[in-house]
Structure formats: C-alpha cells, structure tokens
Amino acid sequence: MPSLLDSWKVGTLELKNRIVVSPMCQYMAEESGGPTDWHQVHYGSLAIGGAGLLMVEASAVEGRGRISTRDLGLYADEHTEKLAHITRFAHAHGTKIGIQLAHAGRKADVPGEIVAPSAQAFSDRYACPRALEVSELQDIVQAFVRSARRAIQAGFDFLEIHAAHGYLLHQFLSPLSNHRTDEYGGSLGNRMRLTREIIGAVRAEAGATPVGIRISATEYVPGGYDVHEAALFAAEFARDGVDAIDVSSGGNVPAAPPVYPGYQVPLAHAVRAAAGVPVIAVGMLDDAHLAEHVVQSGQADAVAVARGFLRNPHWGHHAIRELGGTPQPPGSYARAYA
Ligand SMILES: Cc1cc2nc3c(=O)[nH]c(=O)nc-3n(C[C@H](O)[C@H](O)[C@H](O)COP(=O)(O)O)c2cc1C
C-alpha cells in the first residue's frame, strides 16, 4: 500500500507526497478581497514546509459570499496578479498550490443583503438571508467560473469547490437549510443540482487543471443528511468530473460530534469506496504515524493537516523525518535537518 511520503496524482497533477496543507481562512485580506503581506509570509512559510499540496484558504467568488469583510476573494480581476506572487513562490520551491472557491451564503457576515437557498438564518447571531430566485442561480455558477479562470491565471495548480461546513453549496445540499419547492430543492437530485452545475461549468473552464470538492460527509443531527446520502452525492460529483474529494463534516447547524484523532477518517473511507476518485482525509491527523496509517490502510489517498501546520509551518518535513524519509527543505534550511 502507498505511504504518506509517496507521490500521487490528482487528475493530471503530480504531487511529490500525500501531505496537504488544509485550507484555512486567515481573515487578513484587504477589505477589497486582495491578499496582504500576511498572506505572502504565511503561505510562503507553508510553501517551504514539506507538503506536496498547499491549499489557500476559502476565497470568495462574490463579495456578498464572504464570511467576513477580511476574507480573501477571487471576485475581481485585481486579485489575480496579487495571488500570482504567492503561486510563483510556491512553484519556485517545488510545491504545488491550490485554492478553495467559496461562497458563504447565509453564513456571510458582510454589510448588505446575503443570500441562501431559503430565507432561514444560520442562527440568531446571523442575518436572515434572502432566498435566491432560480433565475439568479446561473449568476452564481458564472461567479464560480470567473473565479476559476482568475485562479488559473494566477498560477494555481488545483481548484477546490467548497461545498462543506454550512456554506452556500452545503446549504443547498442539506434538507435542514434547503426548503425550496422548485427544481433546486426537495429530492437529493434537486438539492445537488446547483453543485453539479458548478462542477460541470468549473470543470469545463479549468481544462487540464484538476478540480476537487470539499464536502461535509455528515451533518450529525436528525433531519440532516448522513454519510450514506453523502456517498451518493459524492459518487455523482465524481461522475461529473471532480478529480478528488476532500472529506470533512458538519457546519450547517450547531452540532457537537465527538472529536478525536482521525474522527472523520471513516467518512473519507466511505466516500472513497463510493466515488472511486482520490480522497483527502482531514481532522486531527497531525500525528505522522496516524496520517501514515490512514494512507497505508487505503482509507484515503492523502491527508490534510490544518492546525498542525499553524503550530509548525514545516510540519511536513518533521513528518517525513519521523517516518524515516529524507526531508528536502530549501538549501538555506538544510543544516536544520542534516
Ligand atoms: C484557522 C482555521 C481556518 C479554517 N478555514 C477553513 C477554510 O478556509 N476552508 C475549509 O474548508 N476549512 C477551513 N478550516 C478547517 C480546516 O481546513 C480543517 O478541516 C480542520 O481544522 C480540521 O483539521 P485539523 O484537525 O488538522 O485542524 C479552518 C480551520 C482553522 C483552524
């Protein structure tokens, strides 16, 4: 079976190992959505940290789809060149870099109107969204397409559609937040329609660039979807052409599932079996031996680490060394691993 340290392929993309830096919002962007010095330093440091794939945080496809006014965006052409500084640095150091395309829907906390599948607030701390008209949904699809185009122009190697954690696409997928009676609500086929349209349109725009999706594979509460339904929609997304599925959970309604190292791995395993495309597992996997076990046991093809990389931006090199491999940091850092 493969090792965490082995190379792997996502679509046409060759990755030097199966360590992924999970996307993490920094809330440090300009109010106009552009990256700041923070992003250069933060992603620069992670880009030399040993991971095969560095994911840039959830980046909004529309201004009203930002979680906060300090979110990174891909909704204006001016964002493209600024993000290109980050991708150039990653590539100069042999690291592939992806970006997450996101729309917060009813979880947006920005001035002005917010939108969702149905007029139901996430909680009493959030504004009540306006339910999107069917006629507006193609604008959302096109916002994802334009952002995908900008991301590719900026040099990103991988695009990940964010359909997890209670954001807009998850809101459509879930019977807890989608109360529509038109062709975008009700049955699972209808609830996944918008996400499938976005996958199709982004896939067409992306050409050779691989496209993945992050899903929440269970909602943990009665009335929400479970892993069996998630496996069904994941398989459909794979048929629609996603090259990888990043398997997380929850976030659409308050829930407090038991969390422990590897708690989401069984979800990744189930999705992998159903969808037949590479799957990334995530969630308290920053013990190198546990991460290695997840890959070696065939439960997932790669492991994403989030907080572990905040604690130690060079977590990848440490994991490689712990597993008996040879870290290959930039020459300036080589003496630290000699
Ligand atoms: C500071 C922070 C920001 C995050 N932002 C995002 C994000 O932009 N997109 C996303 O899908 N998940 C986001 N997450 C979730 C992580 O990607 C990851 O799934 C989660 O933290 C579990 O992994 P861990 O146990 O290795 O931290 C964030 C997590 C943290 C800690």
Boltz pocket constraint, residues with backbone or C-beta under 6 A from the ligand:
constraints:
  - pocket:
      binder: B
      contacts: [[A, 22], [A, 23], [A, 24], [A, 25], [A, 26], [A, 57], [A, 58], [A, 100], [A, 162], [A, 164], [A, 165], [A, 214], [A, 248], [A, 282], [A, 283], [A, 284], [A, 285], [A, 286], [A, 304], [A, 305], [A, 306], [A, 307], [A, 308]]
      max_distance: 6.0
